[in-house]
Amino acid sequence: MKFSFDDLYQLDSKCQKVLRSVLKLSRSNSLSCINEQNIRSADKDVLSNIILSLVDVAENSVQVLKSAADTIEQLRSDQISNQKGVIKLQNELIQKQEQLKSVRLDSNENGQHVVKKLETVVKSVVKDNERRKQIVLFGVSEESSDLGSTVNNILKCACGPEKPSVKDFRRVGAQKPGGADQ
């Protein structure tokens, strides 16, 4: 039996029906008013039917409870699995954040930003065996009046005097509102 909420509603309906028949049998308005004397005065056939109904309700209750317990256990296992996945993703995020923290920006005399650990921010966008290379710099301030010298300073700091020569550079992506060119 696979658990569903309909099973609970059906069980509730059966319980209500049996309880109404017990109230009718005892000629009482509430279950708390039922006493032994009310029950003894009832017909044995009616009592037998009520007892059989109670057995059916008890049996159905056990089945519904077992099914609900199995479903709850499955949901618990799924939740644990999902939480492990979230923890794994959080650990990856923490690791990426630590990598981002390793990139420090310092200001030089001209107020231009120089990247200290360029290898964590530069991505090669062509194969290594090609002579022509393209790189992408992230986090470079565009507020400098001479962006070319800023890029050259970053490469000089990262690569030393053997820095690659810059032939062309351009912005990738849309400029943020309030940027240098507006």
Residue frames as qw, qx, qy, qz and C-alpha x, y, z in Angstrom:
[[0.000, 0.890, 0.456, 0.000, 0.00, 0.00, 0.00],
 [0.403, 0.269, -0.001, 0.875, 1.43, 3.35, -1.08],
 [0.153, -0.555, -0.504, 0.644, 0.62, 6.17, 1.32],
 [0.072, 0.457, 0.347, 0.816, -1.62, 9.02, 0.23],
 [0.153, -0.040, 0.389, -0.907, -3.54, 11.68, 2.08],
 [0.645, -0.124, -0.376, -0.654, -6.74, 10.15, 0.74],
 [0.614, -0.113, -0.767, 0.148, -5.99, 7.13, 2.93],
 [0.149, -0.076, -0.565, 0.808, -6.00, 9.38, 5.98],
 [0.414, -0.016, -0.021, -0.910, -9.28, 11.01, 4.97],
 [0.698, -0.102, -0.601, -0.375, -10.89, 7.61, 4.38],
 [0.481, -0.102, -0.756, 0.432, -9.62, 6.39, 7.75],
 [0.088, 0.032, 0.361, -0.928, -11.03, 9.49, 9.43],
 [0.576, -0.061, -0.293, -0.761, -14.38, 8.88, 7.73],
 [0.674, -0.123, -0.726, -0.058, -14.47, 5.25, 8.93],
 [0.297, -0.085, -0.659, 0.685, -13.60, 6.30, 12.49],
 [0.282, -0.010, 0.133, -0.950, -16.32, 8.97, 12.50],
 [0.660, -0.098, -0.499, -0.553, -18.88, 6.46, 11.22],
 [0.599, -0.148, -0.756, 0.219, -18.02, 3.90, 13.93],
 [0.138, -0.075, -0.513, 0.844, -18.10, 6.56, 16.64],
 [0.448, -0.074, -0.107, -0.885, -21.52, 7.80, 15.47],
 [0.709, -0.157, -0.620, -0.297, -22.86, 4.24, 15.64],
 [0.452, -0.128, -0.706, 0.529, -21.49, 3.87, 19.19],
 [0.117, 0.018, 0.272, -0.955, -23.16, 7.15, 20.19],
 [0.600, -0.100, -0.361, -0.707, -26.44, 6.04, 18.61],
 [0.650, -0.124, -0.749, 0.036, -26.21, 2.67, 20.37],
 [0.364, -0.191, -0.628, 0.661, -25.59, 4.25, 23.76],
 [0.094, -0.837, -0.483, -0.241, -28.18, 7.00, 23.18],
 [0.474, -0.610, -0.099, 0.627, -25.55, 9.58, 24.20],
 [0.309, 0.948, 0.064, -0.050, -24.62, 13.01, 22.85],
 [0.179, 0.822, -0.535, 0.076, -20.89, 12.67, 23.43],
 [0.754, 0.189, -0.615, 0.133, -18.35, 9.89, 23.81],
 [0.107, 0.317, -0.651, 0.681, -17.54, 11.01, 27.33],
 [0.605, -0.175, 0.255, -0.734, -21.13, 10.26, 28.40],
 [0.809, 0.083, -0.529, -0.242, -21.01, 6.60, 27.36],
 [0.392, -0.485, 0.685, -0.375, -20.95, 4.16, 30.27],
 [0.021, -0.124, 0.991, 0.048, -21.06, 0.41, 30.75],
 [0.391, 0.377, 0.702, -0.461, -24.77, 0.40, 31.45],
 [0.491, 0.614, -0.106, -0.609, -25.54, 2.06, 28.07],
 [0.284, 0.440, -0.793, -0.312, -23.49, -0.59, 26.28],
 [0.167, 0.000, 0.965, -0.202, -25.00, -3.58, 28.16],
 [0.498, 0.454, 0.489, -0.554, -28.50, -2.58, 27.17],
 [0.384, 0.537, -0.450, -0.602, -27.59, -2.80, 23.47],
 [0.946, 0.220, 0.073, -0.225, -28.52, -5.65, 21.18],
 [0.695, -0.378, 0.522, 0.319, -25.74, -8.24, 20.72],
 [0.676, 0.478, 0.427, 0.364, -26.01, -8.15, 16.92],
 [0.153, 0.969, 0.018, 0.194, -25.52, -4.36, 16.91],
 [0.481, -0.775, 0.394, 0.115, -22.55, -4.69, 19.28],
 [0.795, -0.019, 0.504, 0.336, -21.05, -7.39, 17.07],
 [0.531, 0.726, 0.266, 0.346, -21.29, -5.12, 14.01],
 [0.106, -0.976, 0.159, -0.104, -19.70, -2.25, 15.91],
 [0.668, -0.536, 0.470, 0.212, -16.84, -4.48, 17.11],
 [0.752, 0.283, 0.452, 0.387, -16.24, -5.71, 13.54],
 [0.296, 0.907, 0.112, 0.278, -16.22, -2.09, 12.35],
 [0.369, -0.878, 0.305, 0.024, -13.69, -1.20, 15.07],
 [0.778, -0.208, 0.497, 0.322, -11.48, -4.14, 14.02],
 [0.615, 0.605, 0.337, 0.377, -11.66, -2.95, 10.39],
 [0.025, 0.980, -0.064, 0.185, -10.73, 0.59, 11.44],
 [0.585, -0.684, 0.411, 0.149, -7.84, -0.69, 13.57],
 [0.788, 0.085, 0.481, 0.375, -6.54, -2.87, 10.71],
 [0.440, 0.792, 0.228, 0.355, -6.84, -0.01, 8.24],
 [0.245, -0.954, 0.168, -0.032, -5.08, 2.31, 10.72],
 [0.717, -0.427, 0.456, 0.309, -2.13, -0.06, 10.97],
 [0.689, 0.387, 0.430, 0.437, -1.81, -0.23, 7.17],
 [0.194, 0.931, 0.115, 0.287, -2.02, 3.54, 6.77],
 [0.439, -0.856, 0.263, 0.072, 0.50, 4.11, 9.57],
 [0.770, -0.177, 0.466, 0.399, 2.98, 1.61, 8.07],
 [0.552, 0.609, 0.360, 0.441, 2.61, 3.19, 4.66],
 [0.050, -0.983, 0.000, -0.176, 3.02, 6.69, 6.14],
 [0.626, -0.661, 0.345, 0.229, 6.12, 5.56, 8.05],
 [0.744, 0.130, 0.448, 0.478, 7.66, 4.16, 4.84],
 [0.340, 0.813, 0.252, 0.399, 6.91, 7.38, 2.99],
 [0.304, -0.944, 0.122, -0.030, 8.34, 9.50, 5.80],
 [0.737, -0.402, 0.405, 0.362, 11.51, 7.37, 5.82],
 [0.636, 0.422, 0.403, 0.505, 11.87, 7.81, 2.04],
 [0.085, 0.943, 0.123, 0.297, 11.37, 11.57, 2.37],
 [0.540, -0.795, 0.235, 0.145, 13.95, 11.66, 5.17],
 [0.759, -0.091, 0.435, 0.475, 16.47, 9.79, 3.01],
 [0.449, 0.684, 0.330, 0.471, 15.79, 12.14, 0.10],
 [0.182, -0.976, -0.007, -0.120, 16.23, 15.14, 2.39],
 [0.669, -0.576, 0.339, 0.325, 19.57, 13.83, 3.67],
 [0.684, 0.228, 0.446, 0.530, 20.72, 13.24, 0.10],
 [0.222, 0.865, 0.243, 0.379, 19.63, 16.75, -0.91],
 [0.395, -0.910, 0.118, 0.053, 21.40, 18.26, 2.11],
 [0.741, -0.282, 0.390, 0.468, 24.60, 16.42, 1.19],
 [0.525, 0.536, 0.392, 0.533, 24.33, 17.91, -2.30],
 [0.063, -0.966, -0.107, -0.227, 23.81, 21.39, -0.85],
 [0.613, -0.710, 0.241, 0.249, 26.81, 20.94, 1.46],
 [0.725, 0.064, 0.411, 0.550, 28.95, 19.85, -1.50],
 [0.318, 0.751, 0.303, 0.493, 27.87, 22.92, -3.47],
 [0.319, -0.946, 0.008, -0.054, 28.50, 25.17, -0.46],
 [0.719, -0.457, 0.315, 0.419, 32.00, 23.73, -0.10],
 [0.593, 0.365, 0.396, 0.599, 32.66, 24.39, -3.78],
 [0.040, 0.915, 0.210, 0.341, 31.38, 27.93, -3.35],
 [0.539, -0.815, 0.134, 0.165, 33.62, 28.47, -0.31],
 [0.736, -0.129, 0.378, 0.546, 36.58, 27.16, -2.29],
 [0.404, 0.627, 0.351, 0.566, 35.80, 29.56, -5.16],
 [0.211, -0.959, -0.095, -0.161, 35.43, 32.43, -2.69],
 [0.677, -0.590, 0.240, 0.367, 38.82, 31.57, -1.20],
 [0.641, 0.212, 0.393, 0.624, 40.30, 31.64, -4.70],
 [0.145, 0.843, 0.268, 0.443, 38.75, 35.05, -5.24],
 [0.471, -0.878, 0.026, 0.087, 40.21, 36.27, -1.93],
 [0.756, -0.243, 0.271, 0.545, 43.66, 35.29, -3.19],
 [0.409, 0.553, 0.295, 0.664, 43.36, 37.97, -5.86],
 [0.303, -0.704, -0.281, 0.577, 44.43, 41.24, -4.27],
 [0.373, 0.770, 0.216, 0.470, 44.20, 44.57, -5.90],
 [0.473, -0.522, -0.138, 0.696, 46.74, 47.21, -4.86],
 [0.284, 0.946, 0.157, -0.007, 46.82, 50.81, -5.99],
 [0.671, 0.069, 0.035, 0.737, 49.95, 52.27, -7.55],
 [0.203, -0.330, -0.128, 0.913, 50.89, 55.95, -7.56],
 [0.156, -0.047, -0.431, -0.887, 48.56, 56.80, -10.46],
 [0.572, 0.063, 0.409, -0.709, 45.55, 55.23, -8.71],
 [0.698, 0.244, -0.525, -0.422, 45.50, 52.38, -11.21],
 [0.832, -0.309, 0.378, -0.262, 44.78, 48.88, -9.95],
 [0.343, 0.513, -0.779, -0.111, 47.36, 46.13, -10.43],
 [0.943, -0.175, -0.097, -0.268, 46.50, 42.46, -10.06],
 [0.303, -0.662, 0.681, -0.083, 48.98, 40.59, -7.84],
 [0.478, -0.084, 0.872, 0.054, 48.00, 37.06, -8.75],
 [0.432, 0.390, -0.332, -0.742, 47.12, 37.31, -12.41],
 [0.205, 0.105, -0.942, -0.246, 46.98, 33.56, -12.99],
 [0.123, 0.352, 0.854, -0.362, 43.79, 33.30, -10.95],
 [0.323, 0.652, 0.285, -0.624, 42.06, 35.93, -13.06],
 [0.283, 0.544, -0.520, -0.595, 43.45, 35.43, -16.53],
 [0.794, 0.172, 0.572, -0.111, 41.93, 32.80, -18.76],
 [0.110, -0.298, 0.695, 0.645, 43.55, 31.72, -21.99],
 [0.656, 0.435, 0.312, -0.532, 40.91, 31.71, -24.68],
 [0.711, 0.554, -0.377, -0.214, 42.99, 30.02, -27.39],
 [0.979, -0.076, -0.113, 0.154, 45.13, 26.88, -27.47],
 [0.541, -0.734, 0.251, 0.326, 48.58, 27.00, -25.88],
 [0.676, -0.045, 0.487, 0.550, 50.42, 25.99, -29.03],
 [0.366, 0.821, 0.318, 0.301, 49.19, 29.00, -31.00],
 [0.479, 0.135, -0.124, 0.858, 51.57, 31.96, -31.30],
 [0.182, -0.438, -0.068, -0.878, 48.85, 34.55, -30.87],
 [0.265, -0.312, -0.817, 0.406, 47.32, 34.63, -27.38],
 [0.294, -0.583, -0.205, -0.729, 44.26, 36.28, -26.04],
 [0.287, -0.169, -0.761, 0.556, 43.64, 36.84, -22.36],
 [0.323, -0.722, -0.401, -0.462, 40.71, 38.10, -20.36],
 [0.221, 0.110, -0.546, 0.800, 41.26, 40.33, -17.32],
 [0.386, -0.675, -0.597, -0.199, 38.52, 40.50, -14.74],
 [0.488, -0.746, -0.320, 0.320, 38.05, 43.27, -12.21],
 [0.457, 0.061, 0.098, 0.882, 40.11, 45.92, -14.02],
 [0.035, 0.709, 0.363, -0.603, 38.89, 49.40, -13.15],
 [0.444, 0.555, 0.480, 0.514, 37.64, 51.33, -16.17],
 [0.137, -0.950, -0.228, 0.160, 37.82, 54.66, -14.41],
 [0.514, -0.432, 0.301, 0.677, 41.42, 55.27, -15.50],
 [0.390, 0.786, -0.076, -0.475, 41.86, 57.76, -18.33],
 [0.371, 0.582, -0.683, -0.237, 44.54, 55.52, -19.90],
 [0.924, -0.126, 0.234, -0.274, 43.23, 51.97, -19.78],
 [0.814, 0.476, -0.306, 0.130, 46.08, 50.79, -22.04],
 [0.189, 0.586, -0.623, 0.482, 48.76, 51.67, -19.49],
 [0.665, -0.346, 0.437, -0.497, 46.68, 49.98, -16.75],
 [0.980, 0.160, 0.007, -0.120, 46.60, 46.75, -18.77],
 [0.616, 0.571, -0.436, 0.324, 50.37, 47.04, -19.48],
 [0.185, -0.589, 0.575, -0.537, 51.08, 47.62, -15.76],
 [0.867, -0.184, 0.291, -0.361, 49.06, 44.52, -14.83],
 [0.935, 0.320, -0.131, 0.077, 50.94, 42.37, -17.33],
 [0.346, 0.661, -0.499, 0.440, 54.31, 43.84, -16.28],
 [0.465, -0.507, 0.520, -0.506, 53.56, 43.10, -12.62],
 [0.930, -0.041, 0.258, -0.258, 52.42, 39.54, -13.39],
 [0.924, 0.340, 0.033, 0.174, 55.01, 38.58, -16.01],
 [0.580, -0.529, 0.203, 0.585, 57.96, 40.80, -15.22],
 [0.038, 0.637, -0.342, -0.690, 60.02, 42.51, -17.93],
 [0.089, -0.057, 0.884, 0.455, 59.26, 39.65, -20.37],
 [0.440, 0.440, 0.545, -0.562, 55.61, 40.67, -20.50],
 [0.449, 0.417, 0.684, 0.397, 53.68, 40.08, -23.70],
 [0.022, -0.095, 0.148, 0.984, 53.07, 43.06, -25.89],
 [0.325, 0.574, 0.645, -0.387, 49.52, 44.36, -26.07],
 [0.177, 0.111, 0.563, 0.800, 48.36, 45.07, -29.61],
 [0.372, -0.370, -0.375, -0.764, 44.69, 45.55, -28.93],
 [0.060, -0.209, -0.842, 0.494, 42.28, 45.51, -26.02],
 [0.365, -0.320, -0.343, -0.804, 38.55, 45.96, -25.66],
 [0.451, -0.122, 0.567, -0.679, 35.76, 45.68, -23.16],
 [0.268, -0.136, -0.917, -0.263, 33.73, 42.44, -23.15],
 [0.183, -0.554, -0.781, 0.225, 30.08, 42.70, -22.13],
 [0.049, -0.840, -0.335, -0.424, 27.78, 45.61, -21.46],
 [0.247, 0.310, -0.387, 0.832, 29.10, 48.58, -19.53],
 [0.259, -0.533, -0.706, 0.388, 27.59, 49.14, -16.10],
 [0.003, -0.891, -0.314, -0.327, 25.41, 52.25, -15.74],
 [0.343, -0.932, 0.116, 0.032, 27.47, 55.21, -14.56],
 [0.870, -0.056, 0.177, 0.457, 30.67, 53.76, -16.08],
 [0.398, -0.472, 0.197, 0.762, 33.66, 55.76, -17.33],
 [0.220, 0.133, 0.600, 0.758, 32.42, 56.16, -20.92],
 [0.044, -0.723, -0.667, -0.177, 29.05, 57.68, -20.00]]
